[in-house]
Amino acid sequence: MENFKELIGIQSQEKLLARLRSKDRRELNEAIRDVYSHHISPVRYFVMQNGGNAQDADDLVQITVLNFVQAVRNGSFQLQEGTTIEAFLFVLAKNRWRNTLKQRGLMRDYVQEMESTVADVDFWEASAQRIMEEREDQERYLKLFNLLGERCRFILTAYRRDGLSMKEIARQMGYDNERIAINEKYKCLQKLKALFRYET
Amino acid sequence: MRPKTAYEQLEWIDAYFQNALPPQERIEFEDELRTNPEFAKEVAFMQQVEDVVDDFLLAEMVSEIHAEKVQEWHAEEPRVHEAPVVPLHQPAAGRVPWWKWSAGMAAAATIAFTSYITLSPIELHDSLSQTIRGGDNSISEQPSRVCFENFYAGRSFVMTQQPEQAIPRLQQVIDCEVRPYFKDASKWYLTVAYLQADQAQQAENMYQEITKNPDFQYDINWLDKQKIRWQIRIAKWFGKSN
């Protein structure tokens, strides 16, 4: 019970947010696991009770957690007194699910009912809406990044993911020296720049 | 020193982002950033790359964790498509006098019903009565959105058998300024949550509060009332709810 109190207490929520903002990937990994273990199950259940199957629920959980962590890390999400992370996750998921149902032409009574509950100015609702719009932009860039191919993605992410130096990256890629790896990185960046330019 | 080639410039920007430039060079970098629009454009692009790499790595991490968790969830969920076991031979029924047969059936029915109300979970209806609670138009007048979120989250936690998460949320709904329908529904969910949490006495107190209230608005069916009464009794006898 004490653990539980600590878990839902504001101070503990702030701690979780701090861990989600961490640059230490191990700490971040554990914090995301905590979000999965303690805060996300209502979202999953909500989808399954509102016109979705287990696959829909799982997909929505994944995108909700990702968007939430991104919002925490880039400062778009700020915890307000008297509110909970879980409530925010719920609003975020609900908005996405409402859009999915609309796209599928399955707008049901309970969704309309929920819309009426949040029609007025509401902090979470506005915040969730803003985050969703921000994410749409970022997701476009992420798709372009994925077009780069595995080799470029490895070169551009290895330092951040595994802390590899250009020398180590060169060794792993089978290049003769570090210079070739830097050259490759440059080419990958030029390719990415062209993709971004094409998009905008 | 301002780099001369494009490669050197790339390394210079990387070093700046990684806080690896010495203080004097850092000042030089920032001067260049202010005065050279072409360079500023390049730095902005590199910042964008940093953000996308961040997103990519985060999506990769969430995806890995998600795959593990989904496996766990699906392992915990009951398998609904298992084929029923069909016996190859039906045992031949011997001749039994009618009164023995009737007594046996009555005993079996009693045992079956008792087992059912002891072991079967309490039905928690997901749909809420629109008429009783006041209809769509008035919901937006709810003074507290937090109460509403607590209600939905609390109910979900009861349904997913997480009473420790459900209890404090539902208790808050009872103390909220919300329609009696929601308070009453919360009391019912809370009774079930207490039982799930092996808090038989609290479950009984809450259930008595429900039964003593003539204006109770949340609809609980007869069978669920029998189940909760019986399960509370069992929990008190054996010191646990299940």
Contacts between the chains, C-beta under 8 A, distances in Angstrom:
chain1	res1	chain2	res2	distance
A	1	B	164	7.0
A	4	B	164	4.7
A	4	B	165	7.3
A	4	B	168	7.9
A	8	B	165	7.7
A	8	B	168	6.6
A	25	B	57	7.8
A	25	B	61	7.3
A	28	B	58	8.0
A	28	B	61	7.0
A	29	B	61	6.0
A	29	B	65	7.0
A	32	B	61	6.6
A	32	B	62	6.1
A	32	B	65	5.4
A	33	B	65	5.8
A	36	B	65	6.3
A	36	B	66	7.6
A	36	B	69	4.9
A	38	B	165	7.5
A	41	B	156	6.9
A	41	B	157	7.2
A	41	B	160	5.0
A	41	B	162	6.6
A	42	B	152	7.0
A	42	B	153	4.8
A	42	B	156	3.7
A	42	B	157	6.6
A	42	B	160	7.6
A	44	B	73	7.4
A	45	B	156	4.6
A	45	B	159	6.0
A	45	B	160	5.5
A	46	B	152	7.5
A	46	B	156	6.4
A	49	B	126	4.9
A	54	B	74	7.4
A	54	B	77	7.7
A	58	B	66	7.4
A	58	B	70	5.1
A	58	B	73	7.7
A	61	B	66	7.1
A	62	B	62	6.4
A	62	B	63	7.0
A	62	B	66	4.6
A	65	B	62	5.6
A	65	B	66	7.2
A	66	B	58	6.8
A	66	B	59	5.9
A	66	B	62	4.7
A	69	B	58	6.2
A	69	B	62	6.8
A	70	B	55	6.6
A	70	B	58	6.4
A	73	B	54	7.3
A	73	B	58	7.3
A	74	B	51	8.0
A	82	B	146	6.0
A	83	B	146	6.3
A	84	B	149	7.7
A	84	B	153	7.9
A	86	B	153	5.9
A	87	B	146	6.9
A	87	B	149	4.0
A	87	B	150	7.6
A	87	B	153	6.7
A	90	B	149	6.2
A	90	B	152	7.0
A	90	B	153	6.4
A	91	B	149	7.6
A	110	B	127	7.6
A	112	B	136	7.1
A	113	B	130	7.7
A	113	B	136	5.7
A	113	B	139	6.8
A	116	B	136	5.0
A	116	B	137	7.3
A	116	B	139	5.3
A	116	B	140	5.4
A	117	B	139	5.0
A	117	B	140	6.2
A	117	B	142	6.8
A	117	B	145	7.3
A	117	B	148	6.1
A	118	B	140	8.0
A	118	B	145	7.3
A	119	B	140	5.2
A	120	B	140	5.9
A	122	B	145	5.8
A	124	B	145	7.3
A	138	B	51	7.3
A	138	B	52	7.6
A	138	B	55	5.7
A	141	B	48	7.1
A	141	B	51	7.7
A	141	B	52	5.0
A	141	B	55	7.6
A	142	B	52	6.1
A	142	B	55	5.2
A	142	B	56	6.2
A	142	B	59	6.9
A	144	B	52	8.0
A	145	B	52	4.8
A	145	B	53	7.6
A	145	B	55	7.9
A	145	B	56	5.7
A	146	B	56	7.7
A	153	B	56	7.2
A	156	B	49	7.0
A	156	B	53	5.9
A	157	B	53	5.4
A	157	B	56	6.3
A	157	B	57	6.0
A	160	B	53	5.6
A	160	B	54	7.3
A	160	B	57	5.9
A	161	B	57	5.5
A	161	B	60	8.0
A	182	B	7	5.9
A	182	B	10	7.4
A	182	B	11	7.1
A	183	B	7	7.1
A	185	B	10	7.2
A	186	B	6	6.7
A	186	B	7	5.7
A	186	B	10	5.7
A	189	B	10	6.9
A	189	B	46	7.8
A	189	B	49	6.7
A	192	B	49	6.4
A	193	B	45	6.0
A	196	B	45	7.3
A	196	B	48	6.9
